[in-house]
Amino acid sequence: MRKAVLNKSMCDRSPFCPALRSCKFGAIKRNVRGFFDVEIEIDKEKCTGCSVCVRFCPQGAIKMVEE
């Protein structure tokens, strides 16, 4: 099954992440420590492999991998 994987070095960690808003399964989480101190994570248990987040990530930091 395919799952989304985040390349943290390519992610701009925007508090307004469009990929996060695109996931209707709630698999992408945002941990906010400060206004511009944000960490984006993908919950592999919730990810269904639909790849919508890949299309919405403006940085190209999310890709699908076979597990």
Gaussian input, Z-matrix of N, CA and C with variables (Angstrom, degrees):
# hf/3-21g

backbone

0 1
 N
 C     1     B1
 C     2     B2     1     A1
 N     3     B3     2     A2     1     D1
 C     4     B4     3     A3     2     D2
 C     5     B5     4     A4     3     D3
 N     6     B6     5     A5     4     D4
 C     7     B7     6     A6     5     D5
 C     8     B8     7     A7     6     D6
 N     9     B9     8     A8     7     D7
 C    10    B10     9     A9     8     D8
 C    11    B11    10    A10     9     D9
 N    12    B12    11    A11    10    D10
 C    13    B13    12    A12    11    D11
 C    14    B14    13    A13    12    D12
 N    15    B15    14    A14    13    D13
 C    16    B16    15    A15    14    D14
 C    17    B17    16    A16    15    D15
 N    18    B18    17    A17    16    D16
 C    19    B19    18    A18    17    D17
 C    20    B20    19    A19    18    D18
 N    21    B21    20    A20    19    D19
 C    22    B22    21    A21    20    D20
 C    23    B23    22    A22    21    D21
 N    24    B24    23    A23    22    D22
 C    25    B25    24    A24    23    D23
 C    26    B26    25    A25    24    D24
 N    27    B27    26    A26    25    D25
 C    28    B28    27    A27    26    D26
 C    29    B29    28    A28    27    D27
 N    30    B30    29    A29    28    D28
 C    31    B31    30    A30    29    D29
 C    32    B32    31    A31    30    D30
 N    33    B33    32    A32    31    D31
 C    34    B34    33    A33    32    D32
 C    35    B35    34    A34    33    D33
 N    36    B36    35    A35    34    D34
 C    37    B37    36    A36    35    D35
 C    38    B38    37    A37    36    D36
 N    39    B39    38    A38    37    D37
 C    40    B40    39    A39    38    D38
 C    41    B41    40    A40    39    D39
 N    42    B42    41    A41    40    D40
 C    43    B43    42    A42    41    D41
 C    44    B44    43    A43    42    D42
 N    45    B45    44    A44    43    D43
 C    46    B46    45    A45    44    D44
 C    47    B47    46    A46    45    D45
 N    48    B48    47    A47    46    D46
 C    49    B49    48    A48    47    D47
 C    50    B50    49    A49    48    D48
 N    51    B51    50    A50    49    D49
 C    52    B52    51    A51    50    D50
 C    53    B53    52    A52    51    D51
 N    54    B54    53    A53    52    D52
 C    55    B55    54    A54    53    D53
 C    56    B56    55    A55    54    D54
 N    57    B57    56    A56    55    D55
 C    58    B58    57    A57    56    D56
 C    59    B59    58    A58    57    D57
 N    60    B60    59    A59    58    D58
 C    61    B61    60    A60    59    D59
 C    62    B62    61    A61    60    D60
 N    63    B63    62    A62    61    D61
 C    64    B64    63    A63    62    D62
 C    65    B65    64    A64    63    D63
 N    66    B66    65    A65    64    D64
 C    67    B67    66    A66    65    D65
 C    68    B68    67    A67    66    D66
 N    69    B69    68    A68    67    D67
 C    70    B70    69    A69    68    D68
 C    71    B71    70    A70    69    D69
 N    72    B72    71    A71    70    D70
 C    73    B73    72    A72    71    D71
 C    74    B74    73    A73    72    D72
 N    75    B75    74    A74    73    D73
 C    76    B76    75    A75    74    D74
 C    77    B77    76    A76    75    D75
 N    78    B78    77    A77    76    D76
 C    79    B79    78    A78    77    D77
 C    80    B80    79    A79    78    D78
 N    81    B81    80    A80    79    D79
 C    82    B82    81    A81    80    D80
 C    83    B83    82    A82    81    D81
 N    84    B84    83    A83    82    D82
 C    85    B85    84    A84    83    D83
 C    86    B86    85    A85    84    D84
 N    87    B87    86    A86    85    D85
 C    88    B88    87    A87    86    D86
 C    89    B89    88    A88    87    D87
 N    90    B90    89    A89    88    D88
 C    91    B91    90    A90    89    D89
 C    92    B92    91    A91    90    D90
 N    93    B93    92    A92    91    D91
 C    94    B94    93    A93    92    D92
 C    95    B95    94    A94    93    D93
 N    96    B96    95    A95    94    D94
 C    97    B97    96    A96    95    D95
 C    98    B98    97    A97    96    D96
 N    99    B99    98    A98    97    D97
 C   100   B100    99    A99    98    D98
 C   101   B101   100   A100    99    D99
 N   102   B102   101   A101   100   D100
 C   103   B103   102   A102   101   D101
 C   104   B104   103   A103   102   D102
 N   105   B105   104   A104   103   D103
 C   106   B106   105   A105   104   D104
 C   107   B107   106   A106   105   D105
 N   108   B108   107   A107   106   D106
 C   109   B109   108   A108   107   D107
 C   110   B110   109   A109   108   D108
 N   111   B111   110   A110   109   D109
 C   112   B112   111   A111   110   D110
 C   113   B113   112   A112   111   D111
 N   114   B114   113   A113   112   D112
 C   115   B115   114   A114   113   D113
 C   116   B116   115   A115   114   D114
 N   117   B117   116   A116   115   D115
 C   118   B118   117   A117   116   D116
 C   119   B119   118   A118   117   D117
 N   120   B120   119   A119   118   D118
 C   121   B121   120   A120   119   D119
 C   122   B122   121   A121   120   D120
 N   123   B123   122   A122   121   D121
 C   124   B124   123   A123   122   D122
 C   125   B125   124   A124   123   D123
 N   126   B126   125   A125   124   D124
 C   127   B127   126   A126   125   D125
 C   128   B128   127   A127   126   D126
 N   129   B129   128   A128   127   D127
 C   130   B130   129   A129   128   D128
 C   131   B131   130   A130   129   D129
 N   132   B132   131   A131   130   D130
 C   133   B133   132   A132   131   D131
 C   134   B134   133   A133   132   D132
 N   135   B135   134   A134   133   D133
 C   136   B136   135   A135   134   D134
 C   137   B137   136   A136   135   D135
 N   138   B138   137   A137   136   D136
 C   139   B139   138   A138   137   D137
 C   140   B140   139   A139   138   D138
 N   141   B141   140   A140   139   D139
 C   142   B142   141   A141   140   D140
 C   143   B143   142   A142   141   D141
 N   144   B144   143   A143   142   D142
 C   145   B145   144   A144   143   D143
 C   146   B146   145   A145   144   D144
 N   147   B147   146   A146   145   D145
 C   148   B148   147   A147   146   D146
 C   149   B149   148   A148   147   D147
 N   150   B150   149   A149   148   D148
 C   151   B151   150   A150   149   D149
 C   152   B152   151   A151   150   D150
 N   153   B153   152   A152   151   D151
 C   154   B154   153   A153   152   D152
 C   155   B155   154   A154   153   D153
 N   156   B156   155   A155   154   D154
 C   157   B157   156   A156   155   D155
 C   158   B158   157   A157   156   D156
 N   159   B159   158   A158   157   D157
 C   160   B160   159   A159   158   D158
 C   161   B161   160   A160   159   D159
 N   162   B162   161   A161   160   D160
 C   163   B163   162   A162   161   D161
 C   164   B164   163   A163   162   D162
 N   165   B165   164   A164   163   D163
 C   166   B166   165   A165   164   D164
 C   167   B167   166   A166   165   D165
 N   168   B168   167   A167   166   D166
 C   169   B169   168   A168   167   D167
 C   170   B170   169   A169   168   D168
 N   171   B171   170   A170   169   D169
 C   172   B172   171   A171   170   D170
 C   173   B173   172   A172   171   D171
 N   174   B174   173   A173   172   D172
 C   175   B175   174   A174   173   D173
 C   176   B176   175   A175   174   D174
 N   177   B177   176   A176   175   D175
 C   178   B178   177   A177   176   D176
 C   179   B179   178   A178   177   D177
 N   180   B180   179   A179   178   D178
 C   181   B181   180   A180   179   D179
 C   182   B182   181   A181   180   D180
 N   183   B183   182   A182   181   D181
 C   184   B184   183   A183   182   D182
 C   185   B185   184   A184   183   D183
 N   186   B186   185   A185   184   D184
 C   187   B187   186   A186   185   D185
 C   188   B188   187   A187   186   D186
 N   189   B189   188   A188   187   D187
 C   190   B190   189   A189   188   D188
 C   191   B191   190   A190   189   D189
 N   192   B192   191   A191   190   D190
 C   193   B193   192   A192   191   D191
 C   194   B194   193   A193   192   D192
 N   195   B195   194   A194   193   D193
 C   196   B196   195   A195   194   D194
 C   197   B197   196   A196   195   D195
 N   198   B198   197   A197   196   D196
 C   199   B199   198   A198   197   D197
 C   200   B200   199   A199   198   D198

   B1=1.4429
   B2=1.5243
   B3=1.3132
   B4=1.4623
   B5=1.5290
   B6=1.3335
   B7=1.4587
   B8=1.5271
   B9=1.3226
   B10=1.4603
   B11=1.5269
   B12=1.3356
   B13=1.4623
   B14=1.5305
   B15=1.3179
   B16=1.4524
   B17=1.5225
   B18=1.3283
   B19=1.4592
   B20=1.5263
   B21=1.3211
   B22=1.4651
   B23=1.5232
   B24=1.3242
   B25=1.4648
   B26=1.5362
   B27=1.3149
   B28=1.4699
   B29=1.5304
   B30=1.3201
   B31=1.4630
   B32=1.5282
   B33=1.3418
   B34=1.4668
   B35=1.5292
   B36=1.3434
   B37=1.4630
   B38=1.5271
   B39=1.3077
   B40=1.4577
   B41=1.5285
   B42=1.3358
   B43=1.4652
   B44=1.5311
   B45=1.3336
   B46=1.4611
   B47=1.5259
   B48=1.3105
   B49=1.4684
   B50=1.5342
   B51=1.3419
   B52=1.4626
   B53=1.5269
   B54=1.3236
   B55=1.4647
   B56=1.5169
   B57=1.3178
   B58=1.4654
   B59=1.5298
   B60=1.3150
   B61=1.4637
   B62=1.5247
   B63=1.3260
   B64=1.4661
   B65=1.5306
   B66=1.3379
   B67=1.4683
   B68=1.5279
   B69=1.3193
   B70=1.4687
   B71=1.5276
   B72=1.3248
   B73=1.4630
   B74=1.5276
   B75=1.3253
   B76=1.4613
   B77=1.5131
   B78=1.3301
   B79=1.4646
   B80=1.5231
   B81=1.3251
   B82=1.4636
   B83=1.5166
   B84=1.3205
   B85=1.4672
   B86=1.5264
   B87=1.3049
   B88=1.4601
   B89=1.5266
   B90=1.3233
   B91=1.4595
   B92=1.5229
   B93=1.3285
   B94=1.4580
   B95=1.5211
   B96=1.3157
   B97=1.4647
   B98=1.5244
   B99=1.3091
   B100=1.4592
   B101=1.5080
   B102=1.3298
   B103=1.4693
   B104=1.5233
   B105=1.3276
   B106=1.4575
   B107=1.5242
   B108=1.3082
   B109=1.4621
   B110=1.5278
   B111=1.3315
   B112=1.4668
   B113=1.5206
   B114=1.3125
   B115=1.4667
   B116=1.5245
   B117=1.3283
   B118=1.4568
   B119=1.5242
   B120=1.3304
   B121=1.4693
   B122=1.5215
   B123=1.3309
   B124=1.4597
   B125=1.5213
   B126=1.3173
   B127=1.4657
   B128=1.5289
   B129=1.3296
   B130=1.4688
   B131=1.5246
   B132=1.3217
   B133=1.4683
   B134=1.5286
   B135=1.3250
   B136=1.4660
   B137=1.5178
   B138=1.3260
   B139=1.4625
   B140=1.5291
   B141=1.3365
   B142=1.4644
   B143=1.5248
   B144=1.3324
   B145=1.4541
   B146=1.5187
   B147=1.3197
   B148=1.4736
   B149=1.5274
   B150=1.3112
   B151=1.4692
   B152=1.5314
   B153=1.3135
   B154=1.4624
   B155=1.5276
   B156=1.3163
   B157=1.4670
   B158=1.5267
   B159=1.3195
   B160=1.4646
   B161=1.5264
   B162=1.3196
   B163=1.4677
   B164=1.5226
   B165=1.3344
   B166=1.4566
   B167=1.5239
   B168=1.3218
   B169=1.4638
   B170=1.5336
   B171=1.3382
   B172=1.4668
   B173=1.5296
   B174=1.3195
   B175=1.4713
   B176=1.5303
   B177=1.3278
   B178=1.4631
   B179=1.5149
   B180=1.3302
   B181=1.4607
   B182=1.5307
   B183=1.3251
   B184=1.4711
   B185=1.5310
   B186=1.3100
   B187=1.4646
   B188=1.5160
   B189=1.2927
   B190=1.4592
   B191=1.5168
   B192=1.3314
   B193=1.4666
   B194=1.5189
   B195=1.2913
   B196=1.4640
   B197=1.5258
   B198=1.3294
   B199=1.4691
   B200=1.4970
   A1=109.97
   A2=116.74
   A3=122.09
   A4=110.64
   A5=114.86
   A6=122.00
   A7=109.07
   A8=115.96
   A9=121.34
   A10=109.73
   A11=115.42
   A12=122.29
   A13=107.73
   A14=116.23
   A15=122.10
   A16=110.82
   A17=115.69
   A18=121.41
   A19=106.06
   A20=117.30
   A21=122.17
   A22=112.63
   A23=118.30
   A24=119.86
   A25=111.38
   A26=118.50
   A27=121.58
   A28=111.69
   A29=117.62
   A30=122.61
   A31=110.11
   A32=117.37
   A33=120.29
   A34=111.90
   A35=117.77
   A36=124.75
   A37=112.48
   A38=115.30
   A39=121.11
   A40=111.27
   A41=117.60
   A42=119.53
   A43=111.82
   A44=116.70
   A45=122.04
   A46=111.43
   A47=117.49
   A48=125.05
   A49=112.38
   A50=118.38
   A51=120.43
   A52=113.05
   A53=117.66
   A54=120.31
   A55=110.54
   A56=116.58
   A57=121.65
   A58=109.73
   A59=116.58
   A60=120.54
   A61=112.14
   A62=117.91
   A63=120.89
   A64=113.13
   A65=117.89
   A66=121.05
   A67=110.53
   A68=115.76
   A69=119.74
   A70=112.61
   A71=117.44
   A72=121.61
   A73=112.16
   A74=117.67
   A75=121.62
   A76=113.74
   A77=117.15
   A78=120.54
   A79=112.98
   A80=117.46
   A81=120.57
   A82=108.04
   A83=114.73
   A84=121.70
   A85=109.98
   A86=115.13
   A87=121.56
   A88=107.49
   A89=116.86
   A90=122.70
   A91=107.48
   A92=116.85
   A93=122.04
   A94=109.84
   A95=115.61
   A96=121.49
   A97=110.68
   A98=115.92
   A99=124.52
   A100=106.96
   A101=118.70
   A102=119.38
   A103=112.09
   A104=118.15
   A105=119.83
   A106=112.03
   A107=117.60
   A108=122.47
   A109=107.13
   A110=114.53
   A111=122.59
   A112=108.91
   A113=116.26
   A114=121.05
   A115=107.69
   A116=116.05
   A117=122.66
   A118=107.93
   A119=116.69
   A120=121.81
   A121=109.17
   A122=116.08
   A123=121.78
   A124=108.69
   A125=115.74
   A126=123.03
   A127=107.81
   A128=116.70
   A129=121.16
   A130=112.83
   A131=116.92
   A132=120.24
   A133=111.14
   A134=116.87
   A135=121.00
   A136=113.32
   A137=117.58
   A138=121.87
   A139=110.34
   A140=115.63
   A141=120.85
   A142=112.54
   A143=117.15
   A144=120.77
   A145=113.92
   A146=117.82
   A147=120.93
   A148=112.51
   A149=119.16
   A150=128.15
   A151=114.97
   A152=118.47
   A153=120.80
   A154=109.86
   A155=117.50
   A156=121.83
   A157=111.78
   A158=117.72
   A159=121.98
   A160=109.26
   A161=116.90
   A162=121.63
   A163=112.40
   A164=117.94
   A165=121.37
   A166=114.30
   A167=118.54
   A168=120.98
   A169=109.73
   A170=118.09
   A171=120.37
   A172=113.11
   A173=117.84
   A174=121.94
   A175=112.37
   A176=118.00
   A177=121.15
   A178=111.65
   A179=117.31
   A180=121.92
   A181=112.96
   A182=117.45
   A183=120.58
   A184=108.92
   A185=115.57
   A186=120.18
   A187=109.21
   A188=116.63
   A189=122.36
   A190=108.52
   A191=115.67
   A192=121.44
   A193=109.50
   A194=115.39
   A195=121.83
   A196=108.86
   A197=116.47
   A198=119.65
   A199=110.71
   D1=140.45
   D2=179.84
   D3=-83.38
   D4=142.22
   D5=178.79
   D6=-135.12
   D7=151.29
   D8=177.20
   D9=-80.29
   D10=140.16
   D11=178.17
   D12=-130.69
   D13=135.40
   D14=-178.90
   D15=-100.12
   D16=128.24
   D17=172.84
   D18=-89.37
   D19=101.48
   D20=-173.14
   D21=-64.56
   D22=-25.52
   D23=179.28
   D24=-74.55
   D25=-21.89
   D26=178.13
   D27=-93.36
   D28=-20.61
   D29=-176.66
   D30=-70.58
   D31=133.49
   D32=178.72
   D33=-87.32
   D34=-2.89
   D35=175.86
   D36=55.68
   D37=40.83
   D38=-179.33
   D39=-68.34
   D40=137.79
   D41=175.15
   D42=-69.03
   D43=-11.06
   D44=-179.58
   D45=-112.34
   D46=33.95
   D47=-174.83
   D48=-50.97
   D49=114.66
   D50=179.37
   D51=-69.51
   D52=-27.82
   D53=178.23
   D54=-66.81
   D55=-38.22
   D56=177.95
   D57=-61.29
   D58=-45.15
   D59=-179.44
   D60=-70.12
   D61=-23.24
   D62=-177.66
   D63=-78.90
   D64=-19.70
   D65=-175.77
   D66=-81.68
   D67=107.77
   D68=-179.09
   D69=-79.86
   D70=-4.10
   D71=179.78
   D72=-100.36
   D73=-3.89
   D74=178.97
   D75=71.27
   D76=26.96
   D77=-177.31
   D78=-80.85
   D79=-18.55
   D80=179.88
   D81=-102.44
   D82=125.16
   D83=-176.98
   D84=-114.78
   D85=150.61
   D86=178.14
   D87=-121.44
   D88=121.64
   D89=174.75
   D90=-102.99
   D91=114.11
   D92=-176.69
   D93=-102.52
   D94=124.37
   D95=176.45
   D96=-107.02
   D97=-26.85
   D98=178.45
   D99=-159.54
   D100=177.29
   D101=-174.30
   D102=-59.07
   D103=-45.30
   D104=177.94
   D105=-111.59
   D106=20.20
   D107=174.68
   D108=-111.94
   D109=85.09
   D110=-173.43
   D111=-122.92
   D112=141.42
   D113=174.02
   D114=-121.76
   D115=129.41
   D116=179.22
   D117=-102.00
   D118=135.09
   D119=179.11
   D120=-135.37
   D121=152.01
   D122=176.41
   D123=-114.01
   D124=124.35
   D125=178.63
   D126=-85.99
   D127=106.59
   D128=-176.62
   D129=-65.35
   D130=-24.16
   D131=178.21
   D132=-69.29
   D133=-34.61
   D134=-179.09
   D135=-89.59
   D136=-19.48
   D137=-178.08
   D138=-67.73
   D139=128.53
   D140=179.78
   D141=-99.71
   D142=-6.16
   D143=179.61
   D144=81.56
   D145=21.67
   D146=-177.32
   D147=-72.65
   D148=-21.98
   D149=177.18
   D150=68.52
   D151=16.74
   D152=176.08
   D153=-63.82
   D154=-39.86
   D155=-178.65
   D156=-61.24
   D157=-32.35
   D158=179.81
   D159=-61.72
   D160=-42.67
   D161=-179.85
   D162=-69.77
   D163=-28.97
   D164=-176.80
   D165=-90.30
   D166=-13.98
   D167=-179.26
   D168=-75.59
   D169=111.01
   D170=-176.84
   D171=-69.68
   D172=-20.30
   D173=-178.46
   D174=-90.90
   D175=-11.14
   D176=-176.29
   D177=70.41
   D178=27.86
   D179=-174.42
   D180=-86.80
   D181=-8.61
   D182=-179.49
   D183=-110.70
   D184=132.63
   D185=175.11
   D186=-135.86
   D187=162.03
   D188=179.00
   D189=-98.09
   D190=135.54
   D191=176.98
   D192=-128.68
   D193=149.24
   D194=178.27
   D195=-81.88
   D196=133.02
   D197=179.45
   D198=-112.69

